[in-house]
Amino acid sequence: MGFGSYDESEQQHQTQDDEDDVDAVKVHEHDHQGSVEFESDLSTDELVSQLGSMKDDADDE
């Protein structure tokens, strides 16, 4: 073989070995059951207004 050429069977074998080394992503590894609750003295309109103000501040930066 000349410089830069390769055996296709070796290339396929290398690809298969690389795939074996890759760890699968475990999407349910950290699943949790439960709920989140919070209480606020502010109304929904006041919270939405605060969110709008925070977004405006972020856009100014």
N, C-alpha and C positions, 0 to 999 in steps of 0.2 A: 504494500500500500504506500501511496505517496503522501507527502505532507498535506494535512488537512482532510484527508479522506477517512472514512470510518466504516466499520462493518455494521450494517443496519441491525443485525440480530443483537449485537452488543448494545446498541442504542436502545432497542426495545427492552432488553433485559435490565438496563440501568433505570429506565423509566418505571418499570414494575417494582424494582427495589426501592425507589424513592417513594412510591405510593404506599408501600408497606410501613415505612418509617413515620408517616404522618399520623398523628393522633387525631381521632375523631372528636368533633365538638360535641360535648354532652350538654344539650340545651336544658335538660331537666335536672341537672346536678344540684342546683341550689334553689329548687322550688320550695316555697313556704306557703303554708295556709294560715290565714288570719285576716284581720281587717284593720283599717286605720280610721280613726275618728278624731275630730278636733272640734273645738267650740270657739266661736269668735263673737265678739260684741258688735262687729261691723256687719252691715247689710251687704247683700250681694252687689248692689250698685256701688257701694263704697269700695269693696274689694276690686271690682272691675276698674274703677277709677284709679286706684293705686297701681294696678297692673299696667294700665295705660301710661301712667306717669313713669313707671320703671322702664317701659319699652322706649318712651321718648328720651329718657336719660341715656339709655344704651345707644340709641341712634345718634345722639349728639357726640358720643365719644369717638 
